[in-house]
Amino acid sequence: MTSQTATLGAPATSQDVQPVQQAPALEQALARPYQHGFVTDIESDSLPPGLDEDTIRAISRKKKEPEFLLNWRLAAFARWRAMELPDWAHLKIAPIDFQALSYYSAPKSMKDRPKSLDEVDPKLLETYEKLGVPLHERAALAGVAVDAVFDSVSVGTTFRKQLADVGVIFCSFSHAVQNHPELVEKYLGTVVPQGDNFYAALNSAVFSDGSFVYIPKGVRCPMELSSYFRINAQNTGQFERTLIIAEEGSSVSYLEGCTAPQRDENQLHAAVVELIAHDDAFIKYSTVQNWYPGDENGRGGIYNFVTKRGLAAGRRSRIAWTQIETGSAITWKYPSVVLRGDESNGEFHSIAVSNHWQQADTGTKMIHLGKNTTSRIVSKGISAGHAHNSYRGLVRVNPGAAGARNHTQCDSLLIGPHCGAHTFPYVDTARGDAVVEHEATTTRISEERLFYCEQRGIDAQEATALIVGGFCQAVLEELPMEFALEAKALLAVSLEGAVG
Amino acid sequence: MTHTPPLLQVRDLRVQVGERTVLHSVSLDVQPGQLVVLMGANGSGKSTLGMALAGHPHYAVQGGQALLAGQDLLQLPAHERARAGLFVSFQSPPDVPGVKNNLFIRTALNAQHEARGQEPLDAFDFLASAKKAAKELGLPEAMLSRPVNEGFSGGERKRNELLQLSLLKPRLTLLDEIDSGMDVDGVRAVVALVQKLRAEGTAFIVVSHYLTMIEQLQPDAVLRLDQGCIAETGDLELARRIARTGFARAQQTVEA
């Protein structure tokens, strides 16, 4: 991996920052050009723009879906039409014309699913090469199974057989609908109901594809599972749907990484991810998000409006979200955990970087329902340029949640005088025995620290990377090895030119 | 015998901090391997000299010149001055949270290597030499894996400056009250390190009030800074006199 047309108005000055003397090197170019900006030139078999019941029937028909799923989509669509755009976030969002987007796009050469990588269109494989995902090489060396999603259709799956030997199902969502419809029907929408929010409802109506993972009882998935996505055709919303089920005593680590090409119009990415962990099960879901963030004037970039939620359903079940968010023009997501099982545990480790004109309103919700549940939140927000970064978190302890414990550490780092960091922590507890701790810090990359590094021969750019790395250390340590190195490099690239 | 230009040549340096002109006209030469002690009353501008030479953004050079091995220091950004061989210790070294000491020093060292067209250091080789340097300074090895100065006392931070000094091996070092917060053993370690580096050619400007250490350092010259200028140049005897009579009397002695 390694890398809206509306203007956002006058930048709000950050509330906690004194203007800093601009050192000369601050004038360095704003970011290197987004390195993944290119478009694969394969014809796409897309539906014309517009969204109505017919569109949904067309999608369902193209994917040869069973009736229950078509009905589910239609019900979601009906709900969506009755809902209003949410506007409570600390975000400025240019109006989206939902009728102007195309809701289905498939590369022509994918009419018949290839049975092995040999059958995959070489042009597509070239795409993955450019993205740094040489499927066969990576699969062989790292032992990682990759389910590559190209626009709205899955391209291929590696290692399906090896996983099948231990009973692990890892395939595209569409494949799961065809081959494991009973599992899909049982769990779909149980963690994120159709009507949960505006974008989840939209996703439920028009979702294209995503990943499906099922880990049977007692199985520790032998390799880390991974998925890559791209938005290719113009004006296409990417509506990914992922479902991960971990049966009793099982565990899995899933990696999600994204890239997207350079665009002038904002592109909508409204995904839904549902995780279910039964008794003694553990799901770790790690994301490195590097969607196109918009150019240095705030034009273009992906809108990343995602609903991610994990249900720690079983006793002693555990769900851990780890995310590195560096891309997108606007990031709006709250990977959450519902702690229903007794002694269940939820974790959220996040680094969110906003530079130039990016905006982020992100955080988590930890809902304590069962007894003796625990949750831990570590959020590192880095703002630079004219960006605004908000942490929004909810820790809720319900009346029946005896012995609940939470610790939240929410740190913001500001680089430069024009950016903002905002914190909206919500603590909602119905019990006197709940232990909820919240610590928050807001700091600047101090001039003194920078100068100290420089006096030892380290230039400002490298010093920033060092300091930012140090700031994020607690989260970087949580990442699977593969991602940790990429993440550090990604942080450095995202902040190039941000400080002098 | 040919006359080699001094390693450090400062001429009529004028430095402003905020509204105040702290240094009016400072000139001095330092040769390789020489050690000069800089003394002055509080507020006389001792720290200012170091910070101005290092290129601290709050210290505005309004006039004058500073050459390091013939290079115009004042034209260079701070990190390049360091790479040219300048080390200025901080009075209150800041911490760098989350960044381990050995990573920090190794990054600095590699930056220097890069500037000199040398290969970056092997991590293991570096760690070995870092451990050795720590031992020689009487520092616990654990210090290497702690974040830079995080939770360090004042004295420990000063020792960390010395650790970096011993590994970076600069051409010119300015030590600003390095003895503060240190016990007798600490001071002995400072002197030992300084003399070792001096023998290898490093030049030193040492800002200090502490006569015992100054004596041990056997300075080549002692300078008294007053009203933003070098008011008096002398040797160890000057330092002893200042220790006896203080700065006000020293000033009077000169005027008399």
Chai-1 contact restraints between the chains, C-beta under 6 A:
chainA,res_idxA,chainB,res_idxB,connection_type,confidence,min_distance_angstrom,max_distance_angstrom,comment,restraint_id
A,Q21,B,P57,contact,1.0,0.0,6.0,A-B,restraint_1
A,E448,B,P94,contact,1.0,0.0,6.0,A-B,restraint_2
A,R449,B,P94,contact,1.0,0.0,6.0,A-B,restraint_3
A,R449,B,V96,contact,1.0,0.0,6.0,A-B,restraint_4
A,F451,B,H56,contact,1.0,0.0,6.0,A-B,restraint_5
A,Y452,B,P94,contact,1.0,0.0,6.0,A-B,restraint_6
A,E454,B,A78,contact,1.0,0.0,6.0,A-B,restraint_7
A,E454,B,H79,contact,1.0,0.0,6.0,A-B,restraint_8
A,Q455,B,A54,contact,1.0,0.0,6.0,A-B,restraint_9
A,Q455,B,A78,contact,1.0,0.0,6.0,A-B,restraint_10
A,Q455,B,A82,contact,1.0,0.0,6.0,A-B,restraint_11
A,Q455,B,V88,contact,1.0,0.0,6.0,A-B,restraint_12
A,R456,B,A82,contact,1.0,0.0,6.0,A-B,restraint_13
A,R456,B,A108,contact,1.0,0.0,6.0,A-B,restraint_14
A,G457,B,H79,contact,1.0,0.0,6.0,A-B,restraint_15
A,G457,B,A82,contact,1.0,0.0,6.0,A-B,restraint_16
A,G457,B,R83,contact,1.0,0.0,6.0,A-B,restraint_17
A,G457,B,A108,contact,1.0,0.0,6.0,A-B,restraint_18
A,G457,B,A111,contact,1.0,0.0,6.0,A-B,restraint_19
A,G457,B,Q112,contact,1.0,0.0,6.0,A-B,restraint_20
A,I458,B,T107,contact,1.0,0.0,6.0,A-B,restraint_21
A,I458,B,A108,contact,1.0,0.0,6.0,A-B,restraint_22
A,I458,B,A111,contact,1.0,0.0,6.0,A-B,restraint_23
A,D459,B,H79,contact,1.0,0.0,6.0,A-B,restraint_24
A,L466,B,V99,contact,1.0,0.0,6.0,A-B,restraint_25
A,G470,B,P97,contact,1.0,0.0,6.0,A-B,restraint_26
A,G470,B,G98,contact,1.0,0.0,6.0,A-B,restraint_27
A,G470,B,V99,contact,1.0,0.0,6.0,A-B,restraint_28
A,F471,B,G98,contact,1.0,0.0,6.0,A-B,restraint_29
A,Q473,B,G98,contact,1.0,0.0,6.0,A-B,restraint_30
